């Protein structure tokens, strides 16, 4: 019994020493978060989506068309990080970002089930402003959350399509991430959700020369944007 107790004490001491060693692990870049201002860059993947409102429009042939975006298409994003230190737990960040992606619309007639598919490319320049709220750093790991808003501008829109979106948008964003402190730089995987506020559907369509596309264009009454972005920040 005494021998077992001795082994148990030794095991507890060993575990305690291991945990204590983890708590005192050598930190990479211990003063990285105390810089007043710094730059970086970001690379990421995203999916573009729209919240669509159907109009219920009935054309001259008695057809009623409905539309949706059944599948997400992955896109690419790249941007520049500018970070301003506010206090130990808060930073103000502006990250001008270029988003390259597209949306695939499927239109379906409610009675016959006939389908029509249209794909539009949407390339945006977005200017978000975020408040980054960080937790305590543990060794070389530090979680954070972000909250803010964005404004975006489409670079070029192709007209004479079934759907045309307005070139400008704005909305709110929130997300979570974690700073990983490496020997030479800081890497931060981040998951962000964006929700547009205004209706970006272009309803006046003088550009639509193909009359056969009018029934698809008139089937929608509203569209608001949303996006999910997985980014990797290098700072």
N, C-alpha and C positions, 0 to 999 in steps of 0.2 A: 504493500500500500504506500509506504514511504517512497519507494522507487518510482511508482507511478506518479505520485505528487511531484517529485523532482522533475520527471520528464515533462509534466504538464506546465510547470513553472518555466522550464527552459523554452518550451514551445511558445508560451505567451510572451516571454521576453524577446524571442526571435521575431514574432509577429509585430510586437510593439516597435522593435528597432527598425523593421521593414517599413511600417507606416510612418514612423518618425523620419526615416530617410526620404520617403516620398514627399513629405511636407517640406523638407529642406532641399528639394531638388534644385539644381542650378538653373536659374532663369536665363533664357535667351533674351537679348535686347531689353534689359530691365528698365530703361528710361524711354522706350519707344513711345509710350502713351503720354509723355510729358512735353512733347514738342508742341509749340503754339500752332504751327501750321505745317502741313506736309501734303505731298502729292502721291498719286499712285495710278494704277490702271485696273480695269476690270474686263473680264471675258465671261460670256454666259450663253445659256440656251433659254429660249422662251417659247410660249405658245400664245397666239393671239386668238381672242374669242369675242363674240358680240352677244349681248342680251337683246333678242329681237322681239318686236311687238308686231303681230299680224294685223293687217287692215281689214281683211274680209272682203276685199274688192271683188266684184262680180263683173267680168268683161262681157262683151257683146255676144259671145257664144255660150254664156251661162257658166263659165268656168270660174272656180275659186281656187287660187293657188296659195300654198303655205310653204314656208322655207325654214331652213335651219342649218346649223354647222355641225354635222354629225361627228366629225373627227378633227382632232387638233393636228396642225402641221408644225413641226419644230422649226424655230428660227434661230438666228445668231445675233448676239449683241456684243458691242465693244464700247468702252467709255473711259473717261478720265476722272479720277477721284481728286477732289480738293477737300481737305478736312481741317476744320478750325476747332482747337481745344477750348472748351468752355469751363469745365471743372473736372474733377476726378472721375465722374460717372457720365458726363455728357459731352458730346461733340456735335457740331453743326457741319453737315456735309452737302456739297453740291456735286452731282455726278452727271455731266452731259454725256448722253449715251445714244449711239446709233443702233436702231433695231431693224433687222432685215428679216422679213417673213411674209406670209400670205394667209388668206382665208379661203376656204372652200365651201360654197353655198350649194345646197341641194334643194330645188323647188319641186313640190309634188302637188298635183291636182287632186282635190279631195274625192272626186267621184271615180274618175278613170284610173287613178294611180300613176298617171304618166309623170315622168321625172325629167328634170333639166338641171344640169350641173354647170356652175360658173365659178371660176377661181380668180381672185383678185390679189395682186401683190400690194403689200403695204409696207413701205420703208419709212420709218419715222426717226426724227431727231427729238429726243426727250430731254428736258431739263428739270430733274427732280431736286427738291430741297428736303433733306431729312434731318430729324433729330435722332441721333444715335444714343441710346441709353444702355450703358454697359454695367455688368455685374462685377463682383470682385474677381481679380485674377487668381487662378490656382495653377501654380507652376507655369506651364506654357500654354494655358488654355483660359479663354475669357469669353463667356456668352454675352450676347447683346440682343436688344430689340430696337426696331426703328419705326418711326412714324413721320409722315410728311405728305407732301403733295407734288404734283408734276404738271407741266405744260408740255405739249408735244406738237410738232408740225410735220406733216407728210411731205416728203421730198418731191415726189411726182406721182400723180394719179392718172391711170389710163382710163379715158372716157369711152363712151359708147359700149358700156358694159351693163349687165342687168342690175348691178348695185354700184352706186357711187357714194363714197363717204366724204364728208367734209374734211378739209386738210388740217384742221386744228382741233385740239382736244385738251381737256384738263381734268384732274381728278385727285383722288387720295391714294396713298400707298402705306402699307405696313408690312413688316417682315421680321424674321429672326435670323440670327447667324452666330458665328463664333470666331474669335480671333485665335489663330494658331501661331505662336511665336517660334519661328525657325531661326537658325543661326544668322542668316544673311538678310532675311526679310520677314514680313508678316503676311500670312495667308489667311483669308477669311471666306469660307463657304457661306453663302447667304441665300435664303429662300424669300422671295418678295411677291406680294399680291397687289395688283393695281386695279382700281375701279374708276372708270370714267364717269363724270357727272352729267355732261350735256348730251343731247340727242345729236349724233353725228351723221344721221342719214340725210343725204341730199335728195330732197323731194322734187325740186324744180329741175327737169332734165331736158333742156334744149339740146344737149349734146347727143341725145339718144336718137340716132338717125334710123336705126333698125326698128320698124314698127312691131316686129314680132317679140321684141324684148319688153315692150311696154307692160304687158300683163304681169311680168315678173317684178318689174320695178314698182308697180302700183300695189303689189301684194303686201308690202311692208309699210308700216306707219312710223316706226321708231327703232333706233339702234343705239345702244350704249356699249362702250368698249370695256373689256376686262382682259387682264393678262397675268400670267404666272411666269416668273423669271427665276432661274437658278444661276447665280453668279459666283465667280471666284475672283475675289479682290486681292491684288498684290500691292502691298504698301511698304 
